[in-house]
Amino acid sequence: MQKVFLKVLLGTVLLGNMPTHSWVQAEEIPEDIPQIEITEEAVPTDYNIVKSDNVRAAWTDYGNYAQPDEEGYAYYIHADPDISSEIFPLDENSSEDVLLFTFDDAPQEPDSYAIEMAQVMKEKDVNAIFLVNGMYLESEWGREITKQVHDMGFEIGNHTHTHPNLRELTYEEQYNEIVATNQMVEEITGAPVRWFRPPFGLFNMDTILICNELGLQLMTWSFGYDWMDEYLSGPELAAVSLDNMYTRPGANILMHDRSWTLEALPTMIDGYSELGYHIVDPYLIQHQENSTEPL
């Protein structure tokens, strides 16, 4: 029965729309969080990102689409990931016609296109979140790519260490998967990690509680096509990404570290602009604690 339910749920994801989740708890929560040796910096003390000069320097001109508040934020993602992982303006002073670019699984061995993607976006004044797997950061090669992408001004998020189905793991196993990548990213970038995306879009209450303990906001996505067989080329991927029923204000677009995604990027960026959308700077998005009750 569990396998049948998982297939149905994954089928929803395969259609390209936001995955549907249930508020389930995998097991009893231990009285104490598993004791894992991490640096003090690996757990943010609050939910406001440290905006270092090298990260913020190139991302200060927002045109007329956003008016940040005194803390530097103009948008938010809902605290309940079951409701939405889309982007909403904090007030009427910022445009709702924004899209968020997110890239999973970078830098993936043996070939990574993360730096080239970052260069394309940088040239077109577009920002994004790269959500990484810790297993790709164990090599100096992966660490250097991640550092370069971050130093170019892109935010780095957490996509677990080994890309497991979190619903099949114990609380402690989930904690280890998430905290290990958090620590690696923060050691590489020197900045706190704000965002967590569960592999396959699957999570449970354990995941939410762990994310809250580590200061991570959980996000899923609105649509993404670059992993589907019929869209493994730049032109086809760009076409479906620009013309689908899920492209709407606030959409959270899922992409991956793939050559055809790199090929599609310029067309996608130009096409979304022609449709009247701005690609939102992730540093304008306020980060908050996840809700532990359905809203």
C-alpha positions as CSV (number, residue, x, y, z in Angstrom):
1,M,0.0,0.0,0.0
2,Q,2.8,2.4,0.9
3,K,4.5,1.8,-2.5
4,V,1.2,2.4,-4.3
5,F,0.7,5.7,-2.5
6,L,4.2,6.8,-3.3
7,K,3.7,6.0,-7.0
8,V,0.5,8.1,-7.0
9,L,2.3,11.0,-5.2
10,L,5.3,10.9,-7.6
11,G,2.9,10.8,-10.5
12,T,1.6,14.2,-9.3
13,V,5.1,15.5,-9.3
14,L,5.8,14.1,-12.7
15,L,2.9,16.2,-14.2
16,G,5.0,19.3,-13.4
17,N,2.8,20.9,-10.8
18,M,3.5,21.5,-7.2
19,P,3.7,18.2,-5.3
20,T,1.0,17.3,-2.8
21,H,2.1,16.3,0.7
22,S,0.5,14.9,3.8
23,W,1.1,15.9,7.3
24,V,2.5,12.7,8.6
25,Q,5.1,11.9,11.2
26,A,7.4,9.0,10.5
27,E,8.1,8.0,14.0
28,E,8.2,9.3,17.6
29,I,10.5,12.4,18.0
30,P,13.4,11.7,20.3
31,E,13.5,13.7,23.5
32,D,16.8,15.1,22.5
33,I,18.1,16.0,19.1
34,P,20.8,13.6,18.0
35,Q,24.2,14.9,19.1
36,I,26.2,15.7,16.1
37,E,29.4,17.6,16.2
38,I,28.9,20.8,14.2
39,T,30.5,24.2,14.3
40,E,28.7,27.0,16.0
41,E,28.3,28.7,12.7
42,A,26.5,25.7,11.2
43,V,23.2,26.6,13.0
44,P,22.0,30.2,12.3
45,T,21.0,32.1,15.4
46,D,18.1,33.9,13.6
47,Y,16.2,34.0,10.4
48,N,17.9,37.0,8.8
49,I,20.7,36.1,6.4
50,V,24.1,37.8,6.8
51,K,24.4,39.9,3.7
52,S,28.1,39.9,3.1
53,D,29.6,42.5,0.8
54,N,30.7,40.1,-1.9
55,V,27.2,38.5,-2.1
56,R,25.2,41.7,-2.1
57,A,27.5,44.0,-4.1
58,A,26.0,43.1,-7.5
59,W,22.4,42.7,-6.5
60,T,21.3,46.1,-5.3
61,D,19.5,47.4,-8.4
62,Y,16.0,46.0,-8.5
63,G,14.6,48.3,-11.1
64,N,11.0,49.2,-10.3
65,Y,9.7,45.7,-9.4
66,A,10.5,45.6,-5.7
67,Q,10.6,48.0,-2.8
68,P,12.5,46.2,0.0
69,D,11.5,47.0,3.6
70,E,14.0,48.3,6.2
71,E,15.4,44.7,6.7
72,G,16.0,44.4,2.9
73,Y,13.0,42.1,2.1
74,A,10.2,42.4,-0.4
75,Y,8.8,38.9,-0.7
76,Y,8.1,35.7,1.3
77,I,7.3,32.0,0.9
78,H,4.4,30.6,2.9
79,A,5.3,29.1,6.2
80,D,3.2,26.0,5.4
81,P,4.9,24.1,2.5
82,D,1.7,22.2,1.9
83,I,0.0,25.4,0.9
84,S,2.6,26.9,-1.4
85,S,6.3,27.3,-2.1
86,E,5.6,30.2,-4.4
87,I,6.7,33.8,-3.9
88,F,4.4,36.5,-2.5
89,P,5.0,40.2,-2.1
90,L,5.2,41.5,1.5
91,D,3.0,44.5,0.5
92,E,1.6,46.3,-2.5
93,N,4.8,48.2,-3.1
94,S,6.4,45.2,-4.8
95,S,5.2,43.5,-8.0
96,E,3.6,40.1,-7.8
97,D,4.8,39.4,-11.4
98,V,8.0,37.6,-10.3
99,L,9.4,34.1,-10.7
100,L,12.0,32.3,-8.7
101,F,14.8,30.2,-10.4
102,T,16.0,27.3,-8.3
103,F,18.7,24.7,-9.4
104,D,19.0,21.3,-7.7
105,D,21.8,18.7,-7.6
106,A,24.7,21.0,-8.3
107,P,27.6,20.6,-8.7
108,Q,26.9,17.1,-10.1
109,E,29.8,14.9,-11.0
110,P,31.4,14.2,-13.5
111,D,30.2,17.2,-15.4
112,S,28.8,20.4,-13.9
113,Y,27.3,23.4,-15.7
114,A,26.7,25.4,-12.5
115,I,29.4,28.0,-13.2
116,E,28.3,28.5,-16.8
117,M,24.6,28.8,-15.7
118,A,25.7,31.4,-13.1
119,Q,27.6,33.3,-15.8
120,V,24.6,33.4,-18.1
121,M,22.3,34.6,-15.3
122,K,24.9,37.2,-14.2
123,E,25.1,38.6,-17.7
124,K,21.4,38.9,-17.8
125,D,21.1,40.4,-14.3
126,V,19.2,37.4,-13.0
127,N,19.8,35.6,-9.6
128,A,18.8,32.2,-8.3
129,I,19.2,29.6,-5.5
130,F,21.4,26.6,-6.1
131,L,20.4,23.7,-3.8
132,V,23.3,21.3,-3.4
133,N,23.8,17.7,-2.2
134,G,26.6,17.3,0.3
135,M,28.0,14.2,-1.4
136,Y,29.1,16.4,-4.3
137,L,30.9,18.7,-1.9
138,E,33.3,16.0,-0.5
139,S,35.7,16.7,-3.4
140,E,37.8,19.8,-3.8
141,W,36.3,20.1,-7.3
142,G,32.7,20.3,-5.9
143,R,33.7,22.6,-3.1
144,E,35.4,25.0,-5.5
145,I,32.5,25.2,-7.9
146,T,30.1,25.9,-5.0
147,K,32.4,28.6,-3.7
148,Q,32.6,30.3,-7.1
149,V,28.9,30.2,-7.6
150,H,28.3,31.7,-4.2
151,D,31.0,34.4,-4.7
152,M,29.3,35.4,-7.9
153,G,26.3,36.4,-5.8
154,F,24.1,33.3,-5.8
155,E,22.5,31.8,-2.7
156,I,23.3,28.2,-1.8
157,G,20.6,26.0,-0.3
158,N,20.4,22.5,1.2
159,H,19.2,19.4,-0.8
160,T,20.4,16.7,1.7
161,H,23.6,14.8,1.6
162,T,22.8,11.7,-0.5
163,H,19.4,12.6,-2.1
164,P,17.2,10.0,-0.2
165,N,13.5,9.7,0.2
166,L,13.2,11.3,3.6
167,R,10.0,9.5,4.4
168,E,11.9,6.2,4.5
169,L,14.4,7.5,7.1
170,T,14.3,7.8,10.9
171,Y,14.4,11.1,12.6
172,E,18.1,10.8,13.3
173,E,18.9,9.7,9.8
174,Q,17.1,12.7,8.4
175,Y,18.9,15.0,10.8
176,N,22.2,13.6,9.7
177,E,21.4,14.1,6.0
178,I,20.4,17.7,6.5
179,V,22.9,18.9,9.1
180,A,25.9,17.4,7.3
181,T,25.1,19.4,4.1
182,N,24.4,22.6,6.1
183,Q,27.8,22.4,7.8
184,M,29.6,21.8,4.5
185,V,27.9,24.7,2.7
186,E,28.5,27.1,5.6
187,E,32.1,26.1,5.8
188,I,32.5,26.7,2.1
189,T,30.6,30.0,1.8
190,G,30.8,31.5,5.2
191,A,27.1,32.3,5.1
192,P,24.2,30.7,6.8
193,V,21.9,28.4,4.8
194,R,18.3,29.5,4.6
195,W,16.5,27.1,2.3
196,F,15.9,23.3,2.2
197,R,14.4,21.3,-0.6
198,P,13.5,17.7,0.1
199,P,14.4,15.2,-2.6
200,F,11.4,14.2,-4.7
201,G,9.4,16.8,-2.8
202,L,8.7,14.2,-0.1
203,F,8.9,15.1,3.6
204,N,7.1,14.6,6.9
205,M,6.7,16.3,10.2
206,D,10.2,15.1,11.3
207,T,11.6,17.0,8.3
208,I,9.8,20.2,9.3
209,L,10.9,20.0,13.0
210,I,14.6,19.4,11.9
211,C,14.4,22.3,9.5
212,N,13.1,24.6,12.2
213,E,15.9,23.4,14.6
214,L,18.5,24.3,12.0
215,G,16.9,27.6,10.8
216,L,15.9,26.3,7.4
217,Q,12.7,27.1,5.5
218,L,11.4,24.2,3.5
219,M,10.4,24.7,-0.1
220,T,9.1,22.5,-2.9
221,W,8.4,23.9,-6.4
222,S,5.7,25.0,-8.8
223,F,6.9,23.2,-12.0
224,G,10.0,21.8,-13.6
225,Y,10.6,19.8,-16.8
226,D,14.3,19.4,-17.4
227,W,14.4,15.8,-16.0
228,M,11.6,14.5,-18.3
229,D,12.7,12.5,-21.3
230,E,10.7,14.6,-23.8
231,Y,12.5,17.8,-22.7
232,L,16.1,16.8,-22.6
233,S,17.1,19.4,-25.2
234,G,17.4,23.2,-24.9
235,P,14.7,24.2,-27.4
236,E,12.1,21.7,-26.1
237,L,12.8,22.6,-22.5
238,A,12.6,26.4,-23.1
239,A,9.3,26.0,-25.0
240,V,7.5,24.0,-22.3
241,S,9.0,26.2,-19.5
242,L,7.5,29.3,-21.2
243,D,4.2,27.8,-22.2
244,N,2.5,25.7,-19.5
245,M,-0.4,26.0,-17.2
246,Y,1.8,26.5,-14.1
247,T,3.6,29.7,-15.3
248,R,2.0,32.3,-13.1
249,P,3.0,35.1,-10.8
250,G,5.1,33.8,-7.9
251,A,6.0,30.4,-9.5
252,N,9.0,28.6,-8.1
253,I,10.7,27.0,-11.1
254,L,12.7,23.8,-10.5
255,M,15.8,23.1,-12.7
256,H,18.9,21.0,-12.5
257,D,22.6,21.0,-13.3
258,R,22.2,19.7,-16.9
259,S,23.7,20.8,-20.3
260,W,20.2,21.2,-21.9
261,T,19.1,23.4,-19.0
262,L,22.1,25.6,-19.6
263,E,21.2,25.7,-23.3
264,A,17.6,26.7,-22.5
265,L,18.5,29.4,-19.9
266,P,19.0,32.4,-22.2
267,T,15.7,31.7,-24.1
268,M,13.8,31.2,-20.8
269,I,15.1,34.4,-19.3
270,D,14.3,36.5,-22.3
271,G,11.0,34.8,-22.8
272,Y,9.8,35.4,-19.2
273,S,10.8,39.0,-19.5
274,E,8.7,39.3,-22.7
275,L,5.8,37.8,-20.7
276,G,6.2,40.6,-18.2
277,Y,7.9,38.7,-15.4
278,H,11.0,39.6,-13.3
279,I,13.3,36.8,-12.0
280,V,13.3,37.6,-8.3
281,D,16.5,38.1,-6.3
282,P,16.4,35.4,-3.6
283,Y,18.0,37.8,-1.1
284,L,14.8,39.8,-1.3
285,I,12.8,36.8,0.0
286,Q,12.1,36.8,3.8
287,H,12.9,33.6,5.4
288,Q,10.7,32.3,8.2
289,E,10.1,29.3,10.5
290,N,8.0,26.5,9.1
291,S,4.5,26.0,10.4
292,T,4.1,22.8,12.4
293,E,0.4,22.6,12.0
294,P,-1.7,22.7,8.8
295,L,-2.9,26.2,8.1
